[in-house]
Each structure stands twice: as structure tokens, then as C-alpha cells.
């Protein structure tokens, strides 16, 4: 299966996870299209001066892979700078937030995996 960007679903969210600003995402795969524990595959652009608010993953895990831009991740209360090539792994029971600190969109891939 090949999924080209023009066939994805664009999602625009204001104040993502009670954060601020806007995130634009492209949903390539969602749980109803999959036969494994992957719940979703998204390519997101966190706009300038925007942030994904802190949230916990109680039944799943999430992986962010930063493609472009720079940001600050709150990884369970520990803040660290991230940029292209950084990977953020949030295990079940843990929490995270992500803030764009650059002057361009912070572009990243997000994988959400169900944990049984």
C-alpha cells in the first residue's frame, strides 16, 4: 500500500492538548485501517509560538521523530531541547509536552502504539 500526501486527512487543531497555538497534522494511517497495535501515523507541523500541552499516555505509547525546526520537550518534568533527528519516546504511564521555540514550524512524525 502506498499513501500519498494528497490522499491523507488534514487535521488542524487549536490549543492542542490544552496547549497554545495551532498544530496542523496529516493522518496517513489510523487504527481502523490497521491490523496491528499501531493506532496512528501522523506528520505534524507545530506552528511558531505553539505548544502541545502536557498529557499522559495511560493505554498507549507515543513516539515523535523531529524532522525540521527546534523545540523544547517536557519529558515527565525534565525539559530538553530537540531538533531535526531527535526522537521522543513516551512510554505507557508517562507524559510529555512539546513547544516550538523556533521561527519556523516544528515538523515531526508521530506514531501512537496501543499497549495491551
Secondary structure, DSSP 8 states (H G I E B T S, - for coil): ----GGGSEEEEEESGGG-BSEEEEEEEEEGGG-SSSEEEEEEEEE-TT-EEEEEE-SSEEEEEEEEESEEEEEETTEEEEEETT-EEEE-TT-EEEEEE-SSS-EEEEEEEEE--
